[in-house]
Amino acid sequence: MRGDYQQLVDEISAALGAPATLEDRDFGLIAFGAHEGEDDEVMDPVRTRSILQRRSSAAVRAWFEAFGIARSTTPLRIPPDPAAGVFRGRICLPVRHRGVVHGYVWLLDDGHLTDLALGGRGAPPDPRIAQAMETAARIGALLADEARAGSELGDLLRELLTGPAAGRSAAATALRDALRDALRFTPGLPLTLVAVAPWDTSDTDAAPLPSLPGLLAACALRSPGGPTGPPGPPVLAALVRLRATGGSAPARTVAEHLLRSPRAGSAPAAAAPAGAGRSRSADRSAPPRPGAAGIGSATREPAELPTSWQEALAAARAARAEPRLGPVAQWDTIGSYRMLTALPVTDPDPVIGPLLTPAHAELARTAEVFLDCAGQASRTAQALGIHRQTLYYRLGRVEKLTGLDLDDGEHRLLLHMALKVARL
């Protein structure tokens, strides 16, 4: 199907004599047409970024969407905007199918398209534009078919990951057969799951996920919440085919690409409940944390994918809690977080309640760095950039607030674990 897109884009480029680029509705690159000419006559920074990085920037997206491209049913002329890096004007051909926009064909206006009649207000379009729009409609039909197929695979993946354990064998078989039929997938190849957290599901009419090497299916799921609270924010589960059991490069590429999606949003940082020493107003003002992704272990058995999913979700949680692990973390590299993420989701341990208030955030960080440094004062002071006497003063305040003795190994272990878990 990717070859079909390329052929249709080439048809538009040839018909209009201008370089064409096809992007999905999330501005992810699908195909681009070759064009004869010097680079400085054809390329501008936006087109270069789209081709090399397979995605446009948020500023460029906002500039284009301000012209109503998502609502238009006819071609639009977009003027240049050097501030957004758009040095060349463009013609946008909306790619639609049955009233739904699935993407856009972009044509760089290299001079001879300036006077091209686009139609509108009762005036007929140039025949070449009409032909290009017919081709864009064929692209829209292909993207719609791909979206339907992807939705079916995503539904099967969701059923496998969230259904009861008793039905997982049947769900795994159904997913394997559907992958084989839809994607010419060969059973027995290594698979893994990528978790992207959080994932914006507010747009129920979302375009299909980008075509990436190895990306087989995806679905949005609710992350687990606390024992009495509501579920957490949605996360994306992406099924990826690997080239070898020990090689995670395709999964990492998929994870990094999905994190650049505008749907990989941010959610407020997890906060301790008011009863643990944190006020409700402080909860509401908790700063957002950037999105992160986790990669589970590889398996050749679809029935084992739920285990890989739990690992991917744990790795994503660890990457959000510990920036040094992310933004993409693999299950086998998150160290102690393999145990910490396996603990039941509960309220923070009361012993660290006082440290979770905004007023004592510096003390909490000091204590965690001290414990990360195995209680070595010189290393801790250097890591924090403070004098050793300042460190001792802060640690004394931590002991008074928590009632713990930092010379006691068990007390240290409790404090260390509690601080780590509180950020998950």
N, C-alpha and C positions, 0 to 999 in steps of 0.2 A: 504493500500500500504506500510506503514511503516513496517508491519509484513512481507511482501514479502522481503523487503530489509534485514531484520534481518535473515530470513531463508536462503537467498542466501549467506550472509556473513558467516553464520555458516557452509554452505556447503564448502566454500573455506577454512575456518579454519580446518575443518575435513579432507579435501582432502590433505592439505599440512602439517597438524600437527603443525601449527604455529598460533599465535594470529593475527587475521585480523581486520582491521578497515576500514570502508567505510566513505569517506568524499566527499562533493561536490567540485566543482572546485574552490570555494572560501575558501576551507579548513574548512568548517562547518561540524561538525560530523553528520552522518546519522545513522550509526549502528556500533556495534563492537562485535566481537566474543569472547566468553569465552574461556579460555585456562587453562588447569591443570598445576600446578607448583607453585613454590614459587614466591612471588611478585617481588623480586629482580632479578629473572631469566626472567621475562616476561615484566615488566614495565620499562620504562625509563621516564624522566621528560616530554618529548614531548607527549608520549602516555597518561600519566596521565593527563596532561593539556587538551589534546583533549577530553578525556572522561569526566572530571569534569567540564570543562568550555565550552565544545562543540565547541572549535575552537583552531587552532594553532596560534602561535605568528607570527608577520611579519618577524622576523629573520629566523624562521624555514621555513616559506613559501619561502623566497628568496633562502635559501639553497637548498631546494628541486627543485624549478623551474629552478635553474641554471643547472640542469642535463637534461633539455629538456623534462620534464614529460608531458607538455601541448602539445608537438608535437609528442611524441613517439606513435607508434602503437603496440609496443612490450614491454614486461616486462623490467624493468630497475633495476639494483642493485645500491643502494645508500649507500656510505660508511658513517661511523659515523663522527660526528663533535662535539666534546665536547664543543667548543666555542659557538655553537648554542643550546646546551642542548641535542643534538642528540648523546646519548652514545651508542646506538645500531644500527648496520647496518640494512637496510631495503630492501625489494623488493617491487617495485611499479608496480601495474597492472593498466594501464590506462583504465578507463571506458569510452568507446566510443560508439557512435551510428551514423551510416551513416557519418563517418568522423569527427564528432564533439565530443570533449572530454566533458563529463558531470561530471566527478569525478575521484577518485582514490581509489583503494584498497591497503592498506598498510599491509605488512607482516613483523613482527619483526623477524630478523634473530637470533634465539637463539642458533645457532651452526650447526644444522643439515641441514640448507638451504644453507650453504656456497658453497657446491659443486653442488647445483641443477642447471641443465642446463636450461638456459632461452631461448635458441635459438638465432638466428641471425647469419649473415655471412654464410648462407647456412646450418647451423647445426640445426637439429630439436630440439625443446624444449623437456624437460622431459614430459612424458604423464600427470603427475599431474599438471604441469604448463599449458599445453594445455587445460586440463579440467577446471582449474581455470579461464583461459581466456574466455572460453565459458560461464562460469557463469558470469564473468564480463560483457560480451556482453549482457546477459539477464538483468543485472542491468542497463546497458546503455539504453536499450530499455524502461525500466520502467521510468527512469529519463527523457528520451525524451518525453514520454507520459505525465508525470507530468508537464514538461515545457510547452508543448502545451496547456494543460488544464489551467495552471496558466496564460499563455499568453492571452487566451480567457477571463478568469475572469478579468485580468488586463485591457483588452481593454474595457470591459463593465463598470468597475469601472471608467476608464478615461472618458468614454462617460457621465457617470452620473455626474462626478465632473466638467467637463468643457463644457458640452453641454448647449444649451439654456434652460432657465427656463421652457418654454412651453413643452419641451420634457422630463423633469425629471421624471415624473410619469411613463411613458413607460419605460425609462431606468432603473428606480428602480425596476420595475416588472421583466424586463429581467434579471437583476443582481440577484435578489432573486431566480428566477426560475433556473438560471444556478448554483447558489450555492447549491441549493437543489439537483439538478441532479448530480453535480460533487462531492459533499462533504457530502451528506446525511445531509445537513444543515436543521434545523427545523426553519421555519419562526417564528418570534415573540421573538427570543432570543435577548438580548441587544447587540448592535454593537457600535463600536467607530472607529475613524480614528486616525492613528499616522502619523505625518509628520516628516521626517528626512531630515535635510538641512545642507549642500548641499549633492547631491547624484551624483556620477560619472556615466554618461551614455555614455562615450566614447567607451566602449566595447559593440558593438551592438550584439555580440554573447555571451552574458553573461549567466552564469549558472542560474538555477532557484533559487529562494530565499530559505533559509533553512526552514526545517519543524519545526515549533514552535507551541506550544499549542495555539490555538485560531487564528493563522494567516490564513486568508481566501483568500486574494488576495492582489495584490500590483501593482502599476504602477508608472512610473516616469512622473512628470509634470514640466512645467516651472513655476517658481515663478514670481509674478508680478514685473515689473520694475517701473521706474519713469514715469511721464506723457509724456515725450518726448524721453526717453531713451529706450534701448532694454530690453527684459525680463531679469529677474534675473537668477541665476544659477538653474539647475534642482533640484527638491526635490522629495523625494519618498513618495507616499501615500500608507499606509498599512492599510487594513481593518482587524479589530480584533474582534472576538467574545468574549464577557465577560461572566462571570458566573453569575453575578448579575448586575443590573443597577448601583448600587453604588460602585461596586468593580472594580478598575482599574488595579489590579495586573497583569492580562494577558497582557494588553496593555503596561505596564511599562516593563515587561519582554521582549516583542517583541522589544520595542524601544531600550532598553539597548543592546540587542543582535545585532540589525541592526547597531547601532553606532560602534560596534566593527568590522564591515565588512570593508574590504579594499576599498569598493566602497563608504563608508561614508567619503568622502574626505573633504578638507578644501578649502575655496574660500577666496579671498582677502576681508579684512574688507571694509564695505561700507565707501565711502569717499565723502566729500562735493565737489561739482563742483568747478572748478577753480574760477568762478565768486563769490563764497562765501568766498573767502579768502584763498583757498587752491590751491597750484600750481599743474600743471599736473605731474611734476616729483614726487611730494609727493604722488599723487594718485597712480602712478605706484609702489611706494615702500611701499604701505600700507600693514601691516603685515597680514597674514592669521589668521582667527579665527577658532577655533575647531568646528566640527560639533555639532549639538544639535537636540533634538527631542521634539515634542509637542504632547499632547494628547487632543483630543476634547471631548465634552460631549457625553454621551451614549444616544442611541436612539433605539427604537424597530421598527422604520419605515425607511426603506431604502431611501424613498424620502427625509428624513431629513438629510441624510449623507452630502450633500453639506454644510450645516450649520456647522456640526461637523468638516468638513474639514477646513473651514475658521478658526474655533477656534483652531484646531491643528496647522495650519500654523502660526497663531498669537502667540501661545505658543512657537513654535520653534524659531520664530524671537526674542521673549522676552528672551528666554534662551541663545541665541547667544549674545544678547546685554548685558545681565545682568548675569554674571557667577554664582551669588549666587542662581539663579533660576534653573540652569541646572545641568547636561547636559540634563535631561529629565524634562520638565515642563508640568503641567496640566493647562488647560484653567482656571479652577476655582481657581487657586492658584497664578496667576501672577499679581493680584492686579491692580494697575493703568495702567499696560500695556494692560489690556483689552480695555481701552479707547484709549491709544496711538497707538496701532496697528490698530485700526479702522479708524484712520485718513488717508486721501488720501496720497499716496506716492508722496511727493513733494521735491523740493530742500530745504535744511536747511534754517531756518529763518535767514535773513541777520544780525539780531542783534548778533548772535553768530559766524558769519563768522570769525572774528579775533581769536576766541578761538579754531577754528578747525585746525589751522596751527600747524605743529609739534613743532614749537618753543614755543607754548603756551599750550601744552598738560597738563603740570603740573597745570597751572592756571585753565583749564577746569575741571580737576579732583577735584581741591580744591573747586571750586564753586559748583560742583555737590554734593560732600560730605557735604559741609556746608548746602546745601538745604535739603539733605537727613536727616540731623541731626536737622531739624526744626530751623535752624539759631542759634543753641546753640554753642557758640565759644569754650567752654571747651570740649564738646563732639567731636567737629570737630577736634580740635588740637590733642586730644588723638587718634582719629581714623587715622589721618594722620601722627602721630608721630612727630609733629613739635611744636615749641613754639607758644604761643598765639600771640605774636607780629609779628611773621612770617606770621601767618594766616591773621592778619589784613592788613599787607603789601600786601599780594597776593590779598585779596578781594578788596583793593583799586585799584590795577592794573586791576582787572576784570571790575570794574565800569568805569575806564577810557577807556578801550578798547571797551566796549559795549555801553557806554552812559547810563547804567541803574543805578538806585538807589536801592541798596540792602536793604534799610530800607522801601521800598515801596512794599506792598504785591503783587500788580499786576505785578510789575517788577520781583519780585522773581518767581511768577508763570510762567511768560513767559520764563524766563531763565531756570527754572527747566524743563519745558516741552520741550523746544528747545534742551537742552542738551540730554535728554532722547531719543527724536525722532531721533536725528542725529546719534545715534548708532544703530538704527534699520535697 
